Amino acid sequence: MNSETSLPAVPLRPSDRDDVQASVSGRDDTLSIELERYLIEARRMRVWLVGIIAACVFGGLAITLLQTALFRANARIEVSQVAANVTDIDPLENDARVSELQYLNTQYELLESRFMAIRVAEAGNLMRDDAFIEAFRIDEREDFTEADLEELLLENLAVAPINQSSLIDVWFSSSSPGMSAQIANLWADEFIAANYEKRFGANIEARDFLIGQVEELRDALARSEKELVDYANANEILVIDSLGRANGSDMSSQTLASEDLTILNTALAQAITDRITAQAALSSGDLSEQNISAQTVGLLAAAEAELEQLRTNFGPEYPPLKQKAAEVDALRASLSGGVQSALDAAAMRERDLRERLERAKARFLGQQNESIQYGILKREVDTNRQLYDALLQRYKELEASGAGQNNIKLIDAAQPPKLPYSPSLIQNIFIAGVLGGVLAAGLVYLRVVLSQTLKDPQDVQRVLGLPTLGVIPDVEKKNIPSEMSERSSEINEAYRTVRSNLSLLTPTGAPKALLLTSSVAAEGKSTSAFALATSFAQLGKSVLLIDADLRDSKLDKTLQVEGHKRGGMAALLTGQSDLSSETITLDEYGFDYIPIGHSPPNPVELLAGALFADLLKEARARYDQVLIDGTPMLYLADAVEIARPADGVIFTIEHDRLKMRAIEASLSRLKKSRAQVYGAIVTKVDERGAGYGYGYGYGYGYGYGSDSRAK
């Protein structure tokens, strides 16, 4: 069949609807009864329950008063995932790109880590802090170690992230308000510092390392420079300049000797040039090419120009022409003498410069050997200076890159709290009250669950499968005979209800011969037998009550017939007497009674004999109703033997006494004997049983809708 095919709806028949409604109603009734059980048990145990709750409340109050007041302070920090870098220089370690949630969770765990506890303990020197020791009473603890201190800090720390934000509250509690604030602030400060070290820790370590290296190179450079200067001074080496420094080459330094040699060599070359020029000019007579006297040469040139101009315009005899020609001759004669003087001076300067050059050359050659050592010292100085400059530059760069902003900041510093946060009297009392309520409810629950006695008369039908013929109130302190004589008493009303229910058991009315038995003694079996006999007699019926409890009879005392000296049941069961002889008429109650007489040693054998069956047969013929007070079921076989010839059994169950297993065992024995068990009477029901919906007095019926007003 296709899973999507839907079955046609079938309308419920009226009978089906009634069954469904009955089922739902049954479940509701069951739930109501269960709740009612718990309420009744709680009402029954109200003194204990109130005592438990009161004890818990007083315990909470005592604990609150005995606890040490704790103060909690909090510091608030902000955690941002991305931090700005104010420099263009990257740190040695780059930040890993992680999700914001993962990053924040990591910070939460770090805040509560042992690593932070160690940092705080060391930063605050808490092992020697008197205020801290007093606040936590460390001096009272023996063998208190640093590990114990770390555990103590973590136990009193709380990290509370604020939802939908990057803010985190760091809480710390102690018995001292000031100490709580101090530790909270110290924890926040150390966390911020630890985060900064983590982000820029490589830079800081590198800077610390470079500081030492820079210091060492500075000292080495100073030593090498001093050695170079001392060597130069000792050997009269005067350094004018270092060649090639701009382009980084390693050329020799320019000393004073080399500078003098260069200058003298240049001056000597110039002197030689001047001497050769003067000598050539003197030999050729060409005075224009020498420059010994520039002024004279200038005058001569000007005079010659004027003379040439005059010759062009005038004849040789022109006086100004002759005069200018004489001036030109005089200037030429003057220049010839100056050239000779210049030649002599140039030759003398040449000889002098040559001598000085030879002395400078000798001095320079003398310094060549010394310059080797000087060069070694100079290169060492240069190398140290280069290393020093490089390390100093890197240190400056790292110092600049270490100026990045920390992504964790302190927003609010912790302040000493004014009031303790713990212990809270209201909270502790509330918790104690709730705990007391839970314990009380648990006790009620256990009492209801673990208690296997018959608490609810309806369990006769629900658990045992028997009809409830009646519910009898507790009459422990009442006189049953006098109560049954009063038609308006609740005992009489209750047994009239049982009588009415018995009348509805068969089409012909109540079975004639009914056995009343119970699981154990003292469950109200004999009282019920007497009360039912009285109730049937009040209807005008002839009633016979037989005391068949041959082991421990209670009816003789109840009916006050202990003085009657008769053989009783023992005589009847042994064939020593007849029914008429052993019957006692009780006019005040309106029924006849057969006592047990003497207790026989073998009651089971007597009851199992044919005489007992014959006795019942004869009693049925004489009386309208025969009621038999039998023995309890457990551990005895008497009731089983009585039940066989009887028309049926009425089982008596005392309210809230025996375990249901014992009652079931008794009923099982009766059923195995094929006895007809018509129902049960629940006796000695107090206000607890009445709480399940059972009341007493006129107008209440029990069992199968019987009329409680039956006469």
C-alpha positions in Angstrom: 0.0 0.0 0.0 1.2 3.5 -0.8 2.3 5.2 2.4 0.6 8.4 1.2 -2.8 6.7 1.0 -5.0 7.8 3.8 -7.5 5.4 5.4 -11.1 6.6 5.5 -12.3 8.0 8.7 -14.6 5.5 10.5 -17.1 7.2 12.8 -17.3 5.9 16.3 -20.4 4.1 17.3 -22.3 5.4 20.4 -21.1 2.5 22.4 -17.5 3.2 21.3 -17.8 6.8 22.3 -19.1 5.7 25.7 -16.1 3.3 26.1 -13.7 6.1 25.2 -15.3 8.5 27.6 -15.3 5.9 30.3 -11.6 5.2 29.7 -10.8 8.9 29.9 -13.0 9.3 33.0 -11.3 6.3 34.5 -7.9 7.7 34.0 -9.0 11.0 35.5 -10.5 9.3 38.5 -7.3 7.3 39.0 -5.2 10.4 38.8 -7.5 12.2 41.2 -7.4 9.3 43.6 -3.6 9.2 43.5 -3.4 12.9 44.2 -5.9 12.4 47.0 -3.7 9.7 48.5 -0.8 12.0 48.7 -2.9 14.8 50.2 -4.3 12.5 52.8 -0.9 11.2 53.7 0.5 14.7 53.9 -2.4 15.7 56.2 -1.7 12.7 58.3 2.0 13.5 58.6 1.5 17.2 58.8 3.3 17.5 62.2 6.3 15.7 60.8 6.2 17.7 57.6 6.0 21.0 59.4 8.8 19.9 61.6 11.0 18.9 58.6 10.4 22.3 56.9 10.9 24.2 60.2 14.1 22.3 60.9 15.5 23.1 57.4 14.6 26.7 57.8 16.2 27.0 61.2 19.2 25.1 59.8 19.5 27.6 56.9 19.3 30.4 59.5 22.0 28.9 61.6 24.2 28.2 58.7 23.8 31.8 57.6 24.7 33.2 61.0 27.7 30.9 61.3 29.1 31.6 57.8 31.8 34.1 57.2 30.7 37.2 55.4 32.2 37.4 51.9 32.7 40.5 49.8 32.9 40.4 46.1 34.5 43.1 43.9 34.7 43.2 40.1 36.9 44.9 37.6 35.6 45.3 34.0 37.8 44.9 31.0 37.2 45.2 27.3 38.6 42.7 24.9 38.9 43.8 21.2 40.1 41.3 18.7 41.9 43.8 16.4 44.4 46.3 17.8 45.7 49.3 15.8 49.4 49.7 15.1 50.6 53.3 15.1 53.8 52.4 13.2 54.5 51.1 9.8 57.0 48.6 11.2 55.6 45.1 11.6 56.2 43.3 14.9 58.2 40.1 14.9 55.0 38.0 15.5 51.9 38.6 13.4 48.5 38.1 15.0 46.6 35.0 13.9 43.2 35.5 12.3 40.6 33.7 14.3 36.9 34.1 14.7 35.6 36.5 17.3 33.8 33.8 19.3 36.9 31.6 19.4 39.1 34.5 20.4 36.7 35.5 23.2 36.4 32.0 24.5 40.2 31.8 24.5 40.4 34.9 26.7 37.8 33.5 29.1 39.9 30.4 29.6 43.1 32.4 29.9 41.5 34.5 32.6 40.7 31.4 34.7 44.0 29.6 34.0 46.7 28.6 36.5 49.1 30.8 34.4 47.2 33.9 35.6 47.0 32.7 39.2 50.8 32.3 39.2 51.3 35.8 37.7 48.9 37.4 40.3 50.5 35.6 43.2 54.0 36.7 42.1 52.9 40.3 41.2 51.1 40.8 44.5 53.7 38.8 46.6 50.6 37.2 48.2 52.5 34.6 50.1 54.0 37.4 52.2 51.0 39.8 52.1 49.8 40.1 55.7 46.3 41.4 54.7 45.9 38.5 52.3 47.1 36.0 54.8 44.7 37.4 57.4 41.7 37.5 55.0 42.1 33.8 54.1 43.6 32.6 57.4 46.5 31.1 55.7 48.6 31.2 58.9 46.2 28.6 60.3 47.0 26.1 57.6 49.9 23.9 57.8 52.1 23.2 54.8 50.5 25.8 52.7 52.3 25.8 49.4 52.3 28.0 46.3 50.1 25.4 44.5 47.6 25.7 47.3 47.7 29.5 46.9 46.9 29.1 43.2 44.0 26.8 43.9 42.7 29.3 46.5 42.8 32.2 44.0 41.0 30.2 41.3 38.4 29.0 43.7 37.4 32.6 44.6 37.7 33.9 41.1 34.7 34.3 38.7 34.7 35.4 35.1 31.4 36.7 33.8 31.3 37.8 30.2 28.5 40.3 29.4 26.2 39.1 26.6 26.3 40.7 23.2 29.5 42.7 24.1 33.2 42.4 24.4 33.2 43.3 28.1 34.2 40.9 30.8 33.7 41.2 34.5 36.4 39.7 36.7 35.0 38.9 40.1 37.0 38.1 43.2 35.6 37.3 46.7 37.1 37.2 50.1 36.3 38.2 53.7 37.9 41.6 53.2 36.4 44.2 50.9 39.7 45.9 50.3 41.5 42.6 49.5 38.7 41.6 47.1 39.1 44.9 45.1 42.9 44.6 45.2 43.0 41.1 43.8 40.3 41.9 41.2 42.3 44.9 40.0 45.6 43.0 40.1 44.1 40.2 38.1 42.8 42.6 35.4 46.2 44.4 35.3 48.2 41.3 35.0 45.9 39.9 32.3 46.3 43.1 30.3 50.1 43.0 30.8 50.3 39.4 29.9 48.3 40.0 26.7 50.7 42.9 25.8 53.7 40.7 26.4 52.1 38.0 24.2 51.4 40.4 21.4 54.7 42.3 21.5 56.8 39.8 23.6 59.1 39.0 20.8 59.8 42.7 20.2 60.4 43.2 23.9 62.8 40.3 24.1 64.6 41.4 21.0 64.9 44.9 22.4 66.2 43.6 25.7 68.8 41.5 23.8 69.7 44.4 21.5 70.2 46.7 24.5 72.9 44.4 25.8 74.5 44.0 22.4 74.5 47.8 21.8 76.1 48.4 25.2 78.8 45.9 24.4 79.5 47.3 20.9 79.5 50.8 22.3 82.3 49.8 24.7 84.2 47.9 22.0 83.9 51.0 19.6 85.2 53.3 22.4 88.1 51.0 23.1 89.1 50.7 19.4 88.8 54.4 18.8 90.9 55.1 21.8 93.6 52.6 20.6 93.5 54.3 17.1 93.9 57.8 18.5 96.6 56.7 20.9 98.6 55.0 18.1 98.2 58.1 15.8 99.4 60.4 18.6 102.3 58.2 19.5 103.4 58.1 15.8 102.5 61.7 14.9 99.9 60.4 12.4 97.6 63.3 11.7 94.5 62.2 9.7 93.0 64.9 7.5 90.2 62.8 6.0 89.2 59.3 5.1 88.8 58.7 1.4 86.0 56.7 -0.1 83.8 56.8 3.1 80.8 58.1 1.2 80.6 55.0 -1.1 81.7 52.5 1.5 85.1 51.6 0.0 88.1 50.8 2.2 90.7 53.3 1.0 93.6 54.7 3.0 93.1 57.7 5.2 94.5 61.1 4.1 97.3 62.0 6.6 99.1 65.3 7.1 102.4 63.8 5.6 100.6 62.7 2.5 98.8 66.0 2.2 102.1 67.9 2.5 103.7 65.6 -0.1 100.9 66.3 -2.5 101.0 70.0 -1.9 104.8 70.2 -2.3 104.7 68.0 -5.4 102.1 70.3 -7.0 104.1 73.5 -6.0 107.3 72.0 -7.4 105.6 71.2 -10.7 104.3 74.8 -10.9 107.8 76.2 -10.1 109.3 74.1 -12.9 106.7 75.3 -15.3 107.3 79.0 -14.4 111.1 78.6 -14.8 110.8 76.9 -18.2 108.3 79.6 -19.3 110.6 82.5 -18.2 113.6 80.9 -19.8 111.8 80.4 -23.1 110.5 83.9 -23.1 114.0 85.3 -22.4 115.6 83.3 -25.2 113.0 84.1 -27.8 112.4 87.7 -26.8 108.8 87.1 -26.9 107.8 88.8 -23.8 104.1 88.5 -24.4 104.1 84.8 -23.6 105.6 85.2 -20.2 103.5 86.4 -17.3 106.2 87.6 -14.9 104.9 91.2 -14.8 101.4 91.3 -16.1 101.0 95.1 -15.6 104.2 95.8 -17.6 103.1 93.5 -20.4 99.7 95.2 -20.4 101.3 98.6 -20.8 103.6 97.4 -23.6 100.7 95.9 -25.5 98.7 99.1 -25.2 101.7 101.2 -26.4 102.4 98.9 -29.3 98.7 99.2 -30.4 98.8 103.0 -30.3 102.2 103.0 -32.2 100.7 100.8 -34.9 97.8 103.1 -35.2 100.0 106.1 -35.5 102.1 104.5 -38.2 99.0 103.8 -40.2 97.8 107.3 -40.1 101.1 109.3 -40.0 104.6 109.1 -41.5 107.7 108.1 -39.7 108.7 111.6 -38.9 105.5 112.4 -37.0 106.6 113.5 -33.6 103.9 111.7 -31.6 104.9 108.7 -33.6 108.5 109.0 -32.6 107.5 109.6 -29.0 105.3 106.5 -28.9 108.1 104.4 -30.5 110.5 105.6 -27.8 108.0 104.6 -25.1 107.6 101.2 -26.6 111.4 100.6 -26.6 111.6 101.7 -23.0 108.9 99.2 -21.9 110.6 96.4 -23.8 113.9 97.0 -22.1 112.1 97.0 -18.7 110.4 93.7 -19.5 113.7 92.0 -20.5 115.1 92.8 -17.1 112.0 91.5 -15.3 112.1 88.3 -17.2 115.6 87.6 -16.1 114.7 88.3 -12.5 111.7 86.1 -12.8 113.8 83.3 -14.3 116.2 83.6 -11.4 113.4 83.6 -8.8 111.7 80.6 -10.5 114.9 78.6 -10.5 115.5 79.4 -6.8 111.9 78.4 -5.8 112.3 75.2 -7.8 115.4 74.2 -5.9 113.8 75.0 -2.6 110.6 73.0 -3.3 112.7 70.1 -4.5 114.5 70.0 -1.3 111.3 70.2 0.8 109.7 67.6 -1.4 112.6 65.2 -0.7 112.2 65.8 3.1 108.4 65.2 2.9 108.9 62.1 0.8 111.3 60.8 3.4 108.8 61.5 6.2 105.9 59.9 4.3 107.9 56.8 3.5 108.8 56.5 7.1 105.1 56.5 8.0 104.2 53.7 5.5 105.1 50.9 7.9 103.3 52.6 10.7 100.2 53.1 8.5 99.8 49.3 8.3 99.0 49.0 12.0 97.1 52.2 11.8 94.9 50.7 9.0 94.2 47.6 11.1 93.1 49.7 14.0 91.1 52.0 11.7 89.3 49.0 10.1 88.4 47.7 13.5 87.0 51.1 14.4 85.0 51.2 11.2 83.7 47.6 11.7 82.7 48.3 15.3 81.0 51.5 14.2 79.0 49.8 11.4 77.8 47.0 13.7 76.9 49.6 16.4 75.0 51.7 13.9 73.1 48.7 12.5 72.1 47.3 16.0 71.2 50.8 17.2 69.0 51.3 14.1 67.2 47.9 14.6 66.7 48.7 18.3 65.0 52.0 17.3 62.8 50.1 14.8 61.7 47.5 17.4 61.1 50.2 20.0 58.9 52.0 17.4 57.0 48.8 16.5 56.5 48.0 20.2 54.4 51.1 20.5 51.3 49.2 19.2 48.1 49.6 21.3 47.0 46.8 23.5 43.7 45.3 22.4 42.6 44.7 26.1 41.8 47.7 28.2 40.6 48.3 31.8 37.2 49.9 31.7 36.2 50.0 35.4 38.6 49.4 38.2 37.2 47.3 41.2 36.0 49.3 44.2 35.8 47.8 47.7 32.2 46.6 48.2 30.2 48.1 51.0 27.9 45.1 51.7 28.7 41.3 51.7 27.1 39.2 48.9 27.3 36.0 50.9 25.7 34.6 52.9 22.3 35.9 51.9 19.7 35.3 54.6 16.7 35.5 52.3 18.3 33.2 49.8 19.5 30.7 52.3 16.1 30.6 54.1 14.4 30.2 50.7 16.7 27.4 49.7 16.3 25.8 53.1 12.5 26.1 52.8 12.5 24.6 49.3 14.8 21.8 50.5 12.5 21.2 53.4 9.5 21.1 51.1 11.3 18.6 48.8 12.3 16.4 51.7 8.7 16.6 53.0 7.3 15.8 49.6 9.8 13.0 49.2 8.8 11.6 52.6 5.2 11.7 51.6 6.0 10.0 48.3 8.0 7.3 50.0 5.3 6.7 52.5 2.7 6.3 49.8 4.9 4.3 47.5 6.6 2.1 50.0 3.6 1.6 52.2 1.7 -1.5 51.0 -1.2 -1.4 53.4 -4.7 -0.8 52.5 -5.1 3.0 52.7 -7.8 3.6 50.2 -10.9 1.4 50.6 -11.3 1.6 46.8 -8.1 -0.5 46.6 -10.3 -3.5 47.6 -11.9 -3.3 44.2 -8.9 -1.9 42.3 -6.1 -4.1 43.7 -7.8 -7.1 45.3 -10.6 -7.5 42.8 -13.3 -7.7 45.5 -16.4 -5.6 46.0 -16.4 -3.2 48.9 -19.4 -4.2 51.0 -18.9 -1.5 53.5 -16.5 0.8 55.3 -16.7 0.8 59.1 -15.4 3.8 61.1 -12.9 3.3 63.9 -14.8 2.4 67.0 -11.9 1.4 69.2 -13.1 3.4 72.2 -16.9 2.9 71.7 -19.3 0.3 73.1 -20.4 -1.6 70.1 -23.6 -3.1 71.6 -24.8 0.2 72.7 -23.8 1.9 69.4 -25.8 -0.8 67.4 -28.8 -0.3 69.6 -29.0 3.3 68.5 -30.5 3.5 65.0 -28.9 6.9 64.3 -25.3 6.0 65.2 -22.7 6.0 62.5 -21.7 2.4 63.4 -25.3 1.3 63.0 -25.6 3.2 59.7 -22.3 1.7 58.4 -23.4 -1.9 59.1 -26.8 -1.2 57.7 -25.1 -0.3 54.5 -23.2 -3.6 54.6 -26.5 -5.4 55.3 -28.1 -3.7 52.3 -25.2 -4.6 50.1 -25.4 -8.2 51.2 -29.1 -8.3 50.3 -28.1 -7.4 46.8 -25.6 -10.2 46.3 -28.1 -12.8 45.0 -31.6 -12.6 43.4 -33.0 -14.1 46.6 -31.2 -11.7 48.9 -28.2 -12.2 51.1 -26.7 -15.7 51.1 -28.0 -17.6 54.2 -24.8 -18.9 55.7 -22.0 -16.4 55.6 -18.5 -16.8 57.1 -16.7 -13.7 58.4 -13.0 -14.1 58.4 -9.8 -11.9 58.2 -6.1 -12.3 57.5 -5.0 -12.0 61.2 -6.7 -11.5 64.5 -8.1 -8.2 65.8 -9.2 -6.8 62.4 -12.8 -6.4 63.5 -14.1 -9.7 62.3 -16.0 -10.6 65.4 -17.4 -7.1 65.9 -18.6 -7.2 62.3 -20.3 -10.6 62.8 -22.1 -9.3 65.9 -23.1 -6.0 64.2 -24.4 -7.7 61.1 -26.4 -10.1 63.2 -27.9 -7.2 65.1 -28.6 -5.3 61.8 -30.4 -8.3 60.2 -32.3 -8.8 63.5 -33.5 -5.2 63.3 -35.2 -6.1 60.0 -37.2 -8.7 61.9 -35.3 -11.7 60.5 -34.4 -14.7 62.6 -30.6 -14.6 62.9 -28.2 -17.2 64.2 -24.6 -16.1 65.1 -22.2 -19.0 65.4 -18.8 -18.5 67.1 -16.6 -20.8 65.1 -13.3 -19.3 66.3 -12.4 -22.3 68.4 -9.0 -21.0 69.2 -9.5 -17.4 70.5 -13.1 -16.3 70.8 -13.9 -12.6 71.3 -17.7 -12.9 71.0 -18.3 -14.3 74.5 -16.8 -11.2 76.0 -18.6 -8.8 73.6 -22.0 -10.5 74.2 -21.3 -11.0 77.9 -22.3 -14.7 77.9 -19.2 -15.9 79.6 -21.3 -17.2 82.5 -23.3 -19.6 80.4 -22.0 -23.1 81.1 -22.7 -25.0 77.9 -20.8 -27.3 75.6 -21.1 -24.9 72.7 -19.6 -25.6 69.3 -17.2 -28.1 70.8 -20.1 -30.2 71.9 -22.0 -29.8 68.6 -18.9 -30.8 66.5 -18.3 -33.9 68.7 -21.9 -35.0 68.6 -22.4 -34.6 72.3 -25.3 -32.1 72.0 -27.8 -30.7 69.5 -28.5 -27.3 68.0 -31.4 -26.4 70.2 -29.5 -27.3 73.4 -26.5 -25.1 72.6 -28.3 -22.0 71.3 -28.6 -19.0 73.5 -31.3 -16.4 72.7 -30.1 -12.9 73.2 -33.3 -10.8 73.5 -31.6 -7.5 73.9 -30.0 -8.0 70.5 -32.7 -9.9 68.8 -30.7 -13.0 67.6 -29.6 -16.4 68.7 -26.0 -17.3 69.5 -23.9 -20.4 69.7 -20.8 -19.9 71.8 -17.6 -22.0 71.4 -17.9 -23.6 74.9 -14.7 -25.3 75.7 -11.7 -24.8 73.3 -10.9 -28.2 71.7 -7.3 -29.3 71.1 -8.0 -30.2 67.4 -10.3 -27.5 66.0 -9.3 -28.1 62.3 -10.4 -31.8 62.5 -13.7 -30.9 64.1 -14.5 -28.1 61.6 -13.6 -30.4 58.7 -15.9 -33.1 59.8 -19.4 -33.8 58.5 -21.1 -32.6 61.7 -20.3 -29.0 61.0 -21.8 -29.3 57.5 -24.9 -30.9 59.1 -25.0 -28.1 61.6 -25.1 -25.5 58.9 -27.7 -27.4 57.0 -30.0 -27.5 60.1 -29.3 -23.8 60.8 -30.3 -22.8 57.3 -33.6 -24.6 57.8 -34.4 -22.8 61.1 -33.1 -19.3 60.5 -33.4 -16.6 57.9 -29.7 -15.6 58.3 -26.7 -17.5 59.6 -23.5 -15.7 60.4 -20.3 -17.5 61.3 -17.4 -15.8 63.1 -14.4 -17.8 61.9 -10.7 -17.8 62.6 -8.1 -15.7 60.8 -6.7 -17.0 57.6 -2.9 -16.7 57.9 -1.2 -19.8 59.3 -4.5 -21.5 60.1 -6.7 -23.8 58.1 -9.8 -23.4 60.2 -11.4 -20.7 58.0 -10.8 -22.8 54.9 -12.7 -25.7 56.4 -15.5 -23.5 57.5 -15.8 -21.8 54.1 -16.4 -25.0 52.2 -19.9 -25.8 53.6 -20.8 -22.1 54.0 -22.7 -20.2 51.2 -20.0 -17.5 51.0 -17.3 -15.6 52.7 -17.2 -12.0 53.9 -13.6 -10.9 54.2 -12.7 -8.3 56.9 -9.8 -6.0 56.3 -8.5 -3.5 58.9 -7.7 -0.2 57.4 -3.9 0.6 57.0 -2.6 -2.3 59.0 -1.5 -5.3 57.0 0.6 -5.4 53.9 -1.4 -6.1 50.7 0.7 -9.2 50.1 -0.6 -10.8 53.3 -4.2 -10.0 52.4 -3.7 -11.3 48.9 -2.2 -14.5 50.4 -5.2 -15.0 52.6 -7.6 -14.5 49.7 -5.5 -16.8 47.6 -6.0 -19.6 50.1 -9.7 -19.0 50.1 -9.9 -19.1 46.3 -7.9 -22.3 46.2 -10.5 -23.9 48.5 -13.1 -22.8 45.9 -14.9 -20.7 48.5 -17.2 -18.0 47.2 -15.8 -14.6 48.5 -18.6 -12.1 48.1 -16.7 -9.0 49.1 -14.8 -7.3 51.9 -15.6 -5.0 54.8 -13.0 -2.4 55.6 -12.9 -1.8 59.3 -11.4 0.8 61.7 -11.3 3.5 59.1 -10.2 6.8 60.7 -10.2 10.3 59.3 -7.4 9.3 56.9 -9.6 6.8 55.2 -12.5 9.2 55.4 -10.4 11.6 53.4 -10.7 9.3 50.3 -14.3 10.3 50.0 -15.9 8.0 52.6 -18.1 9.5 55.3 -20.3 8.2 58.0 -23.8 8.8 59.1 -27.1 9.1 57.3 -27.2 9.6 53.6 -23.9 7.7 52.7 -23.9 4.4 50.9 -21.1 2.0 50.2 -20.6 -0.8 47.7 -22.9 -1.2 44.8 -25.3 1.8 45.1 -27.1 0.4 48.1 -29.7 2.5 49.8 -28.2 3.5 53.2 -31.6 4.3 54.5 -32.7 0.7 54.4 -34.6 -0.3 57.4 
